[in-house]
Amino acid sequence: MAHPEAGLVSGKDSSGAPASTRGLLPLLFTGNAAMYAVYVGVPMVLLPLQIERIDRRRF
């Protein structure tokens, strides 16, 4: 006799990860990468501009 739930979809892929996690991880990675780029990029642009303005005021 077959198990009654044998034909049901379990919500997991072949790797064993839940289907919702498979879709969520790329989204979280994209958001994390964008925030990191802003975190690194803003000081890289703003700091030299601020130093340049300070140097102009001194001389």
LUMKE-881713 format. One record per atom (N, C-alpha, C): residue in one letter; y, z, x; atom name; residue number from 0. Coordinates in nm, 4 decimals. Layout:
% residues N
{'A',{Y,Z,X},'CA',NUM}
...
***
This chain:
% residues 59
{'M',{-0.1171,0.0000,0.0845},'N',0}
{'M',{0.0000,0.0000,0.0000},'CA',0}
{'M',{0.1239,0.0000,0.0894},'C',0}
{'A',{0.2175,-0.0898,0.0601},'N',1}
{'A',{0.3389,-0.1033,0.1402},'CA',1}
{'A',{0.4356,0.0102,0.1103},'C',1}
{'H',{0.5128,0.0444,0.2104},'N',2}
{'H',{0.6154,0.1476,0.1951},'CA',2}
{'H',{0.7250,0.0939,0.1030},'C',2}
{'P',{0.7751,0.1726,0.0069},'N',3}
{'P',{0.8730,0.1200,-0.0892},'CA',3}
{'P',{1.0045,0.0767,-0.0247},'C',3}
{'E',{1.0416,0.1339,0.0877},'N',4}
{'E',{1.1685,0.0983,0.1502},'CA',4}
{'E',{1.1513,-0.0044,0.2614},'C',4}
{'A',{1.0345,-0.0645,0.2729},'N',5}
{'A',{1.0066,-0.1565,0.3829},'CA',5}
{'A',{1.0931,-0.2813,0.3763},'C',5}
{'G',{1.1306,-0.3273,0.2580},'N',6}
{'G',{1.2095,-0.4494,0.2451},'CA',6}
{'G',{1.3589,-0.4254,0.2464},'C',6}
{'L',{1.4039,-0.3015,0.2506},'N',7}
{'L',{1.5468,-0.2731,0.2464},'CA',7}
{'L',{1.6101,-0.2936,0.3834},'C',7}
{'V',{1.7349,-0.3348,0.3821},'N',8}
{'V',{1.8097,-0.3499,0.5067},'CA',8}
{'V',{1.8552,-0.2123,0.5503},'C',8}
{'S',{1.8339,-0.1791,0.6759},'N',9}
{'S',{1.8629,-0.0443,0.7229},'CA',9}
{'S',{2.0070,-0.0263,0.7679},'C',9}
{'G',{2.0856,-0.1329,0.7821},'N',10}
{'G',{2.2215,-0.1206,0.8303},'CA',10}
{'G',{2.2291,-0.1095,0.9812},'C',10}
{'K',{2.1217,-0.1436,1.0500},'N',11}
{'K',{2.1207,-0.1389,1.1957},'CA',11}
{'K',{2.0805,-0.2753,1.2491},'C',11}
{'D',{2.1349,-0.3088,1.3661},'N',12}
{'D',{2.0952,-0.4345,1.4275},'CA',12}
{'D',{1.9748,-0.4110,1.5193},'C',12}
{'S',{1.9363,-0.5131,1.5939},'N',13}
{'S',{1.8168,-0.5009,1.6772},'CA',13}
{'S',{1.8330,-0.3996,1.7903},'C',13}
{'S',{1.9585,-0.3689,1.8298},'N',14}
{'S',{1.9789,-0.2714,1.9371},'CA',14}
{'S',{1.9720,-0.1283,1.8859},'C',14}
{'G',{1.9721,-0.1100,1.7555},'N',15}
{'G',{1.9631,0.0230,1.6981},'CA',15}
{'G',{2.0981,0.0824,1.6625},'C',15}
{'A',{2.2087,0.0134,1.6954},'N',16}
{'A',{2.3414,0.0639,1.6624},'CA',16}
{'A',{2.3718,0.0358,1.5157},'C',16}
{'P',{2.4357,0.1295,1.4479},'N',17}
{'P',{2.4738,0.1044,1.3086},'CA',17}
{'P',{2.5680,-0.0157,1.2991},'C',17}
{'A',{2.5585,-0.0893,1.1905},'N',18}
{'A',{2.6391,-0.2096,1.1728},'CA',18}
{'A',{2.7878,-0.1775,1.1716},'C',18}
{'S',{2.8284,-0.0652,1.1149},'N',19}
{'S',{2.9703,-0.0309,1.1103},'CA',19}
{'S',{3.0246,-0.0052,1.2504},'C',19}
{'T',{2.9441,0.0484,1.3398},'N',20}
{'T',{2.9878,0.0737,1.4766},'CA',20}
{'T',{3.0047,-0.0573,1.5520},'C',20}
{'R',{2.9173,-0.1527,1.5264},'N',21}
{'R',{2.9280,-0.2835,1.5916},'CA',21}
{'R',{3.0605,-0.3491,1.5595},'C',21}
{'G',{3.1094,-0.3359,1.4389},'N',22}
{'G',{3.2361,-0.3962,1.3996},'CA',22}
{'G',{3.3559,-0.3146,1.4426},'C',22}
{'L',{3.3395,-0.1855,1.4575},'N',23}
{'L',{3.4506,-0.0972,1.4903},'CA',23}
{'L',{3.4806,-0.0951,1.6400},'C',23}
{'L',{3.3799,-0.1056,1.7234},'N',24}
{'L',{3.4015,-0.0959,1.8673},'CA',24}
{'L',{3.4944,-0.2031,1.9233},'C',24}
{'P',{3.4808,-0.3303,1.8868},'N',25}
{'P',{3.5773,-0.4291,1.9383},'CA',25}
{'P',{3.7206,-0.4004,1.8923},'C',25}
{'L',{3.7340,-0.3527,1.7715},'N',26}
{'L',{3.8670,-0.3186,1.7209},'CA',26}
{'L',{3.9271,-0.2034,1.8011},'C',26}
{'L',{3.8484,-0.1009,1.8268},'N',27}
{'L',{3.8970,0.0123,1.9049},'CA',27}
{'L',{3.9268,-0.0292,2.0490},'C',27}
{'F',{3.8440,-0.1138,2.1056},'N',28}
{'F',{3.8681,-0.1610,2.2412},'CA',28}
{'F',{3.9975,-0.2405,2.2494},'C',28}
{'T',{4.0227,-0.3258,2.1520},'N',29}
{'T',{4.1445,-0.4063,2.1509},'CA',29}
{'T',{4.2680,-0.3176,2.1405},'C',29}
{'G',{4.2633,-0.2208,2.0512},'N',30}
{'G',{4.3762,-0.1292,2.0361},'CA',30}
{'G',{4.3986,-0.0464,2.1608},'C',30}
{'N',{4.2910,-0.0002,2.2205},'N',31}
{'N',{4.3010,0.0798,2.3420},'CA',31}
{'N',{4.3585,-0.0038,2.4570},'C',31}
{'A',{4.3143,-0.1261,2.4700},'N',32}
{'A',{4.3650,-0.2132,2.5769},'CA',32}
{'A',{4.5132,-0.2442,2.5566},'C',32}
{'A',{4.5545,-0.2654,2.4331},'N',33}
{'A',{4.6955,-0.2935,2.4051},'CA',33}
{'A',{4.7824,-0.1726,2.4372},'C',33}
{'M',{4.7381,-0.0542,2.3980},'N',34}
{'M',{4.8154,0.0670,2.4270},'CA',34}
{'M',{4.8230,0.0912,2.5779},'C',34}
{'Y',{4.7162,0.0658,2.6491},'N',35}
{'Y',{4.7164,0.0835,2.7943},'CA',35}
{'Y',{4.8124,-0.0155,2.8598},'C',35}
{'A',{4.8145,-0.1392,2.8108},'N',36}
{'A',{4.9058,-0.2398,2.8659},'CA',36}
{'A',{5.0511,-0.1977,2.8453},'C',36}
{'V',{5.0824,-0.1434,2.7298},'N',37}
{'V',{5.2187,-0.0946,2.7038},'CA',37}
{'V',{5.2488,0.0239,2.7941},'C',37}
{'Y',{5.1540,0.1147,2.8070},'N',38}
{'Y',{5.1723,0.2351,2.8879},'CA',38}
{'Y',{5.1970,0.1995,3.0342},'C',38}
{'V',{5.1305,0.0978,3.0851},'N',39}
{'V',{5.1468,0.0568,3.2245},'CA',39}
{'V',{5.2660,-0.0378,3.2395},'C',39}
{'G',{5.2854,-0.1264,3.1447},'N',40}
{'G',{5.3864,-0.2310,3.1575},'CA',40}
{'G',{5.5292,-0.1843,3.1387},'C',40}
{'V',{5.5527,-0.0932,3.0470},'N',41}
{'V',{5.6896,-0.0501,3.0190},'CA',41}
{'V',{5.7527,0.0157,3.1414},'C',41}
{'P',{5.6883,0.1131,3.2049},'N',42}
{'P',{5.7504,0.1703,3.3255},'CA',42}
{'P',{5.7657,0.0688,3.4387},'C',42}
{'M',{5.6738,-0.0264,3.4455},'N',43}
{'M',{5.6806,-0.1268,3.5514},'CA',43}
{'M',{5.8055,-0.2142,3.5357},'C',43}
{'V',{5.8508,-0.2334,3.4137},'N',44}
{'V',{5.9704,-0.3135,3.3877},'CA',44}
{'V',{6.0948,-0.2249,3.3856},'C',44}
{'L',{6.0877,-0.1116,3.3191},'N',45}
{'L',{6.2058,-0.0287,3.3010},'CA',45}
{'L',{6.2488,0.0446,3.4273},'C',45}
{'L',{6.1575,0.0924,3.5060},'N',46}
{'L',{6.1934,0.1692,3.6240},'CA',46}
{'L',{6.2778,0.0882,3.7223},'C',46}
{'P',{6.2399,-0.0342,3.7580},'N',47}
{'P',{6.3271,-0.1118,3.8477},'CA',47}
{'P',{6.4650,-0.1395,3.7871},'C',47}
{'L',{6.4713,-0.1616,3.6558},'N',48}
{'L',{6.6007,-0.1851,3.5914},'CA',48}
{'L',{6.6891,-0.0611,3.5983},'C',48}
{'Q',{6.6299,0.0558,3.5783},'N',49}
{'Q',{6.7062,0.1794,3.5859},'CA',49}
{'Q',{6.7545,0.2040,3.7288},'C',49}
{'I',{6.6710,0.1783,3.8259},'N',50}
{'I',{6.7113,0.1969,3.9662},'CA',50}
{'I',{6.8233,0.1001,4.0024},'C',50}
{'E',{6.8158,-0.0215,3.9535},'N',51}
{'E',{6.9191,-0.1205,3.9802},'CA',51}
{'E',{7.0530,-0.0768,3.9213},'C',51}
{'R',{7.0505,-0.0220,3.8005},'N',52}
{'R',{7.1746,0.0262,3.7377},'CA',52}
{'R',{7.2328,0.1451,3.8140},'C',52}
{'I',{7.1463,0.2333,3.8618},'N',53}
{'I',{7.1944,0.3486,3.9399},'CA',53}
{'I',{7.2589,0.2994,4.0691},'C',53}
{'D',{7.1965,0.2026,4.1350},'N',54}
{'D',{7.2508,0.1482,4.2609},'CA',54}
{'D',{7.3859,0.0810,4.2384},'C',54}
{'R',{7.4046,0.0121,4.1277},'N',55}
{'R',{7.5321,-0.0532,4.0979},'CA',55}
{'R',{7.6441,0.0489,4.0790},'C',55}
{'R',{7.6143,0.1604,4.0173},'N',56}
{'R',{7.7160,0.2628,3.9914},'CA',56}
{'R',{7.7580,0.3328,4.1200},'C',56}
{'R',{7.6701,0.3454,4.2146},'N',57}
{'R',{7.7011,0.4169,4.3381},'CA',57}
{'R',{7.7979,0.3396,4.4275},'C',57}
{'F',{7.7873,0.2087,4.4307},'N',58}
{'F',{7.8666,0.1309,4.5261},'CA',58}
{'F',{7.9780,0.0579,4.4587},'C',58}
***
